[in-house]
Amino acid sequence: MSSSDSPSASSSPAGSAPASSLAARLDGLLFFPVTPYGPDGRVDEAVFRTHVRQGVEAGAGAVFACCGTGEFHALAPGEFRQCVGAAVEEAAGRVPVVAGVGYGPALAAEFARLAEDAGADGLLAMPPYLITPGQEGLLAHYRALAAGTDLDIVVYQRDNAVFAPGTVAELARIPNVIGFKDGLGDLDLMQRIVSAVRTAHPGTGFRYFNGLPTAELTVPAYRGIGVDLYSSAAFCFAPEVALAFHRALGAGDDATVTRLLDGFFRPLVELRNQRPGYAVSLVKAGVRLRGLAAGEVRPPLTEPTAAHVKELSALMERGLALAGDAAGANGRAGDA
């Protein structure tokens, strides 16, 4: 199928997302599952399926498979195809499935083809490998990726892929580039990006995502510049807490938002910052603490120390208690 025949690459003007497009379907909490490995070091598909199914049933708005939390960097192409296909089957059309792609143009295109073959609804385009490119090079890279797939694409800003506002406005002209995820945390730059795209494409349906690790900590700030969607690493192991926070945000329940920020998310960030790579390995440890045999991370990531796992366990108990208190308060308010 050519890109011109694709629903995601329609001739609609920039920002007028068809109802069937990924842009129109993305809502709620974005779930980035871990990739479980068995004792033999191979991908444990059965555990992965359980993990995805539990997340969808808990209330995830979308599944982003084989991305940063899912250790995309450590997966062989066959493992990637296996996991994306399993995620698509477990989601069963209830929520969209987005697959991570990365590396240079040739491998990014190969992973995009694998994701499309597996039935994914879209791609999260992570930074190109190693090189720190200029704006022209970044634009050429993502244009090539978009031209080679019928899938909708969200471009991920982080590490060596940092975009000028004008570059993002150019990306937004590409019919199947439907969103921009920020993992950099420069609010001044993000405000200018949002403004540049809004100016170049009035009435845009272009989507923005807060993609910082433990994004809940910065959600209030991002919402101030119009970025409402965010990925939740905590959802992997404490969906009750992540959903309580998300509901409180939507309801304008500032008291609950503050309690969860102060009692759970800020301490979680401080624990995560103890060692490099904890944004992934600590999440995986949390999944194991909730009873799912997700295995360890692959090198070069390393496992959390026993003391940090114990601290995480206590923090999870506190977060679950706070989420329970919030649910009880909401129930009492509803009965009043």
QUIBEL-V349444 format. One record per backbone hydrogen bond with DSSP energy under -0.5 kcal/mol. NH is the residue of the N-H (numbers start at 1). CO is the residue of the C=O. Records with the same first field share a line. If there is no record, write none. Layout:
BEGIN
NH: CO + CO
END
This chain:
BEGIN
5: 2
6: 3
9: 6
10: 7
16: 13
17: 15
21: 18
25: 21 + 22
26: 22
30: 230
31: 29 + 62
32: 30
33: 31
36: 34
37: 294
38: 42
41: 38
44: 36
45: 43
48: 44
49: 45
50: 46
51: 47
52: 48
53: 49
54: 50
55: 51
56: 52
57: 53
58: 54
59: 55 + 56
60: 55
61: 29
62: 29
63: 96
64: 31 + 62
65: 63 + 98
67: 64
71: 68
72: 67
74: 71
75: 72
80: 76
81: 77
82: 78
83: 79
84: 80
85: 81
86: 82
87: 83
88: 84
89: 85
90: 86
91: 87
92: 88
94: 91
96: 61
98: 63
99: 122
100: 65
101: 124
103: 127
108: 104
109: 105
110: 106
111: 107
112: 108
113: 109
114: 110
115: 111
116: 112
117: 113
118: 114
119: 115 + 116
120: 115
121: 97
122: 97
123: 152
124: 99
125: 123 + 154
126: 101 + 124
131: 129
133: 131
138: 134
139: 135
140: 136
141: 137
142: 138
143: 139
144: 140
145: 141
146: 142
147: 143
148: 144 + 145
149: 146
152: 121
153: 176
154: 123
155: 179
156: 125
157: 155 + 181
158: 156 + 161
161: 158
162: 160
167: 164
168: 164
169: 165
170: 166
171: 167
172: 168
173: 170
174: 171
177: 174
178: 153 + 176
179: 153
180: 207
181: 155
182: 209
183: 157 + 181
187: 185
190: 186
191: 187
192: 188
193: 189
194: 190
195: 191
196: 192
197: 193
198: 194
199: 195
200: 196
201: 197
204: 201
207: 178
209: 180
210: 229
211: 182 + 209
215: 212 + 231
217: 214
218: 215
219: 215 + 216
220: 216
222: 218
223: 219
224: 220
225: 222
226: 223
227: 222
228: 226
229: 208
231: 210
232: 30
233: 231
236: 233
237: 234
238: 234
241: 238
242: 238
243: 239
244: 240
245: 241
246: 242
247: 243
248: 244
249: 245
250: 246
251: 247
252: 248 + 249
253: 248
254: 252
257: 253
258: 254
259: 255
260: 256
261: 257
262: 258
263: 259
264: 260
265: 260
266: 261
268: 264
269: 265
270: 266
271: 267
272: 268
273: 269
274: 271
275: 272
278: 275
280: 277
281: 277
282: 278
283: 278
284: 280
285: 281
286: 282
287: 283
288: 284
289: 285
290: 286
291: 288
292: 287
293: 291
294: 292
301: 298
309: 305
310: 306
311: 307
312: 308
313: 309
314: 310
315: 311
316: 312
317: 313
318: 314
319: 315
320: 316
321: 317
322: 318
323: 319
324: 320
325: 321
326: 322
327: 323
328: 324
329: 325
330: 326
331: 327
332: 328
333: 329
334: 330
335: 331
336: 332
END
